[in-house]
């Protein structure tokens, strides 16, 4: 198909940077007087742990079951869109080949009939381009909706998670550009375990809709 619109879809929510888990601030559950006091510690005391932590974003997205389910849903949507466009492309190619064959064999009874067929092919190509644009926009909107839902869910459960952890701040290693952090501040596995406990096992059932 000449000059047909290419349909680009971002494949997986694992590459989603949109969800941006920005720096989350939490109070530590102590009284306001204690919270207002400055933190002091002995720099030679390796046991000191500040009330901060960070989460590795890539690990979180790769291992949080909700994120996996969203990824699966988006992949299926992409595959469906590609199948639709492939079908339209095959139909156009078949019609174009028939037109070319008829034109070479002088099969059109009149010039008007030939022009009508050319117009039909042009309309088929326009339909393909419109379908590609519509499906691409639909995919982007669905991706955005799911990203917001994922982001809100993580923020909500991090607040619940922090009720007995008492961190003052929780960062991500990506958005906050942490250049160095001691592993003792890495709570990624603990957060993933907590989130999956709240969400449950993989749905593998975006197939549940079929029930």
C-alpha positions, 0 to 999 in steps of 0.5 A: 500500500503506497503512503499508508500510515504506519501504526505505532503502538508502545508495546509494554507497560514495563517501559512506561515511564509516565507513571512517575512515582514522585517523591512521597512524603510521610509523617512517622506517626510520632508526636509533632514535637518529636517530628520537629526535632532535628536528626543527629547521629554519629557518622562513625556509627554504621548502625544508624538508619535514617527514616528514608527509603527508596524503591527500584522502579523497574523491579517494582513494575516487573514484579507487581502483579497488578503491573503485570496484568496491565501489561498483559491487557495492553499487549492484547489490545495492541495485538487486536489493533494490529490484526484489524489493520492487517485485515484492512491492508490485505483487503486493500492489496487484493483490491489494488491487484484486481484493479491493476490486472483489469486495467492491463487487460482493458477489462473496464467497459468505460473510463467512468467505471475505471475512475469509480474503481480508483475512487473506491481504492482511494476510499479504502486507503483513507479508511485504513489511515483513519482506523490506524489513527483511531486505534493508536489514539484509543491505545494511548488513552487506555495506556494513560488510564491504566498508568494513572490507576497503577500510580494511584494504587501504588501511592495508596498502598505505600501510605498503608505500608508506611503506617508501621514503617514510619519513613519520612520519605520514600523515593524511587531510584529513577525519578529522583535520580539517586546517584548512590544509596546504601542497600539498607535503604532499599525496601523494594522487595518488601514493598513488592511483597506487600503490594502483591499481598493486597492485590492477590495473584496474577489475574491471568484473567483479563479472561475473567471477562469471558466468564 
